[in-house]
Amino acid sequence: MKYDIAIIGGGPVGNYLANLLAREFEVVVVEARVSFGEKACTGIIGAESYEALKLPKVAVLNRLRGAVFYSKIQSFEIKRNSPQAYLVDRKALEKRLAERAVKKGAEYFMGTRFMGFRNGKAVLQRFNQQFEIEAQFYVGADGVRSRVAQEMGAKTKAEFLSGYEVEIVGEFERPDFVEVWVNKELNRDFFFWVAPVNESLARVGTFGSLDSLFRFLKMRMLKAGSIVEFKAGNVGLGVRKPWIKNNIAIVGDAALQIKPTTAGGIAYGMFCAHALAYSLINGRPADYENLCRDIRRQISFGMRVRKIFTGLDQEHIERIFEVLGSSEAVELIERTADFDDHAKTVKAIIRSPRLLAKLLKISPMLLRYLV
């Protein structure tokens, strides 16, 4: 079987890329899972990005217009009048994108595992049968542990974390607000999130240890016996390179196109899918990485923020909360906040002489990493 382009991985980014390419090329998507939506994913995507990417409205479960940030002893909130992010049903998102791609001519091999390359062909296994397909160009959209990335020799020194998330029944009085909890005594590796689906159901998770998640549930007065779904997965924070080599490219989580500040990767991956599609349609695949330079800069900046976070103890966190919870800081953040461009807000804070001076008193290393 011969194709123009073979996409390994039928997650949101792989399916989105298939949509962009299917009218121009003979496209096949190879997916190891037998159904969509099985991966652990909170599924929060910036509203502006969601609209710009023309993603299916049917997948939106909740519209979020703000966030409440909690430390161990204090809190502040950031809010807007209109939704700033959407909470999505990942299964519905992936399936609808796959339907769109098929209608445009793409073929799908579900329940089919990519085993590697042999003589320029992709070796696949479906159930107990191995077979080969040949394509002019291969794309790995097969996640953080990408087999395609390994096969093309891509390297990384990224930080890999295990993530755990539950859907849990409880009382969530402000269903249009996400909760972000930063408590290094419970989890030194990452923050906790509570993302309401509605008034009685939320997605609650963290990266680090499973034990820390259950300690948080207890602290948040949510009952482990009220969990109705549990998922686990991995994330890689850092850089994997190259993103393209000869006739093979990687995109999305496979390329670690992930926000180091939140570990979200759908929007970054889809914007880079646009860059890759544009490069392929115009016969200039080598342009792909350069067209993604803004995403690379965002990841680099996010890694500097991540380094600061890992170096802070809870005492420093509390002092930073005092600064960010001030009326001056809240007003600035509400005015500049962009869900998928955290650098914009951080840089706005740095440009405020009073806020920067207060933050530097807490930790001089902020100047070293952010300015």
N, C-alpha and C positions, 0 to 999 in steps of 0.2 A: 504494500500500500504506500502510495506516494502523496505527499502534501507539500504545499508551499511553506506552511508554518505549523509546527507542533508546539502546543503550550502544555507544559507538564504542571498540572495543578489547577483544579477547578474551584478555588476559593473565590472570594469577591474580586480580587485583583486579576486573577487568571480569566475569570468569566468576563470581567469588564474589558480586558484587552481583546478577548475573542470578539466582543461586540464591535470594537473599533476596527478590527481587521477583516471580519468575515465577508464583507461586500467586495473587498479588494483582492483577497487571496483564498486559496483552498486551505481551510484551518481545521485542525483537530485539537481537541482538548482531552488530556489524559488525567483522570482523577482516581486516586487510590480508594477513596471512600465510596460506599454504595449509595449514599444519599448526602444531601447538602446540610450544612449548618451544625456539624457535630463538634466543631472546635470551640474551645473556651474563648469567649470574646464578649466584652461588655457591650460593644456595638454602639458607642457614642461617636457621632460624626458631626463636625461643625455644620450648622445650618447653611451658611454661605457656601461651603464646599459642596454640600449635598445638592444644593440647587445648581451650582455651576457644573457639576458632574452629570446632571440630569438623571439622578438615581431614582428608582421607582418609589413613589409615594406610598404604595401599598405596604412597604416594609417598615414604615415609621410607626413605632408603638407609642412614643411619648415625645413631647416637645418641651425642652428644658430652657428656662430663661435665666437661670442663675445658679450660684453655688454658695454653700456655706462651708467655710474653712474652720476646722476645729484643731486646736492643739490640746495638750493635756488639761489646761486650765482656762483657756479663753477661746473666743471665736470672732469671726467677722464674716460678712456676706457681700457678695458681688452680684448685682442683679441688673437686668435690662427689662424693658417693657415687652419686647418681642423675643421669640425663641432664638437662642444662640447655638443650640445643638439639638440633634435628634437622637433618641434612643431607638435603635432599629432591631428588628427580628432578623438575625443573620441568615437563618434558613430561607426566609422569604426573599431576602435580598439576593442571595446566591442563586436561588431557583429562578427568580424572575429574570436575572441577568443571563442565566443559561438559556432560558426560553427565548429571550431576544436574540442571542447568538445563533441558536439553532434556526430560527426563522430567517436569519440572514445567510444561512448556508453552512454554518459550522457543524462539525460532527463531534460526538462525545463518546469516549470510552470510560464508562463508570466502573468502579470496582476493579480498576486496572493499575497495576503498580509499575513504575518506571524502575528498571533494574540497572541501567547504565547505557553507555554508547559502545557500539562495536562496528568498526569499519564504516563510520559515518552514519550509522543507523541507530535508532533508539530501540533497545530491547525492553519489551513489556511483558508482564505476566498477569493473566486474568484467570483466576482460580488456579488450576494446576497446569495451564497451558501457557507456554512462552511463544511469543511471536515478535516480529520486527516491523517497524514502520520507518519510512525514509522521508525526510523533509529538507528543504533548502535552508531553513532556519529553525532553530530550537530556542524556546523560552522556558526558563525555570521559574514558575510561580508556585513552587512547592514548599513554601514555609521556611521557618527559621533553620531547621535541620536539613536544608535543601540538598538532595542527592545530585541535582544538576550542578549546583555550585561546587560540590566536591569533584564532580567529573571534569569541570572546566578548570579546576585548580584555583578557585577563588579562596583567598585567605582572610582571616579576621583575628583580632585580639579582643573581640567584644566581650562584654559582661553578660553572661547568660543567667537568667533567673527563672525559677519555677513559679507559675502563677496558679492561684486557686480562686474560684468564684462559685457562689451559690445563688440560686433564686430562692428567696425566703419570704414567707408570709408574715406580715406584721402591720403596724400602723404607721403610715408615712403621711403626715399631715400636710406636707408641702411637696406634692408629687412633681412639681415643675422645677424643683431645686435638687441638684446633686450635692451630696455631702462628701467632703474631703477631710479625712482625719490624719493628722501627723503626730504620731506618738512613738518616739524611738524606744521607749521602755517596753512597748508591745511589739514593735517591728523596726529594727534599725535599717532594714534594706529598702523599704518603700512606704508609701502612704496606704491608707485604706480608703475605699470608696463605697458609697451607698447610692446607687442609681435607681430611683423609683421607676417601675413600669406603670404603676397606678397607685392609688391610695393604700392598697393592701398587699402589694407585691413589689420587691426590689431585687436588684442584682448587687450583691455585696462581695467584694473581693480584695485581694492584695497580691503582691509578689514577695516571695521569701519562703516562709515556712507555713505549713498547714496549721500547725499548733497556734501560730500567732493569729491566724484568721479566727479560730474558735475562741481565743481569748478576747478578741475584739467583739465577736458576736455577743459574748457574755457581758462585756462592758457596755455595749450598745443596747443591752436588754432585749436581744433577739434570741429566740429559743432554737437550739440545734434541732429539736424535734419538729420545727416548722419549715425546715428546708425541703423544697419540692424538686430541686434540681441541683446537681453538683457537676462542675467541670474543672479540668486541670489542663495546663499547657505550659509552654516555654516561650520566652522572649529573649531576643538578643539586642543589647544596647551598645551601639558602636558602629564601626565601619567594616564592611566586607568588600573586597575589591579583587579583581576588576568586576564591573557590572556587565561587561561585554568582552568576548574573546572569540575571534574568528566568526563562526556562524552560530554562536551560542550567547544568549543574554540571560540575566536574572533580573527579576522585578518583584516589588512588594516585600514581604517578609524574607523571601529568599535572598534579597539584596540588603536586608536589614534597613529598609526604608521605613524606619520606626521612630516615633518621637521619644527621645530618651527621658523627657519630663513626665510623660504619662503612659508610655509603652503602647500607644495607639498607632496603628499602621495603615488603616484602610485608605484614608484620604491621601497620605503621602504616596502610597503604592499606586493609587489610581492616577494621580497627577503624573507620576513617572511612566505609567502605562501609556498615557497620552504622548509623552515624549518619545517613547519607544515606537509606538504606532506611526507617529509622524516620520520618524527616521526610516522605518521600513517602507512605508508607502512612497517616500521620496527616493528610495534606493540608496540611502546614506546611513546605514545602521551605526556607523562609527560616531555619528553625531549624538547618539543617545545620552551618553554620560554628560556631555557638555550642556545639553538641553535640560538636564536635571540638576544643574549647579545650584539653583536656589534651594532645592530640597537638601542637597549636600551641606549647604551652609546652615540650614536649620538644624540638621542632625549634629553638626560640629558644635554649634552654639548650645544645643540641648545637652551635649556631653559635658560641656563646661559647667552648666547648671547642675547636672547630675553629680559631678565631682564635688561641687560645693555642698550639696545635700548630704552626701556620704561622709563628709568631713565634719558635720555639725553634730553636737549633742543636743539633748532636749532643752537645756538651759539656753543655748543659742537660738533654738527654734522659738522658744517663748519670747525672747527679745525681738526677733524678727517679726513675730506676730503682732507685737505691740506697735511696730513701725507700720506694717502693712494694714493693720486694722484702724489706723488713724483716718480721720475724715479726709485729709489731703490725699493720702495714698488711695483710699477707696474711690474717691472721685476720679483720680487719674486712671486707675485700673478700669473702672467702668467705662471711661471714655475711650480707652485704647485697646481693651481686651479683644483678642482674636483667637478663637478656639484652636485654630490650626497654625497660628503664628505667634508662639509664645515669646519669641525674641522681640517682637514689636512692643509688648508690654514691659518686658524687663528693661529694654533700652530706654523706654519713656521714664521709668523710675530712676534709672541711672542719670538721665539728663536733668532730673530735679535736684538742685544743689542741696536742699535741706534733707530730702529723703536719702540721698547718697551719703551725706555726712553721717546721718544717724546709723545707716547700715554699716559703714566702715568702722564705726566705733564698736560695733558688735563683732565684726570679723574683717580684718584688713585683707584677707585673701579674696574677698569679693572683687576688689579692684584688680587683682592679678588675673582672675579668670573671666571677668565680664567686660572690662573696659578695653 
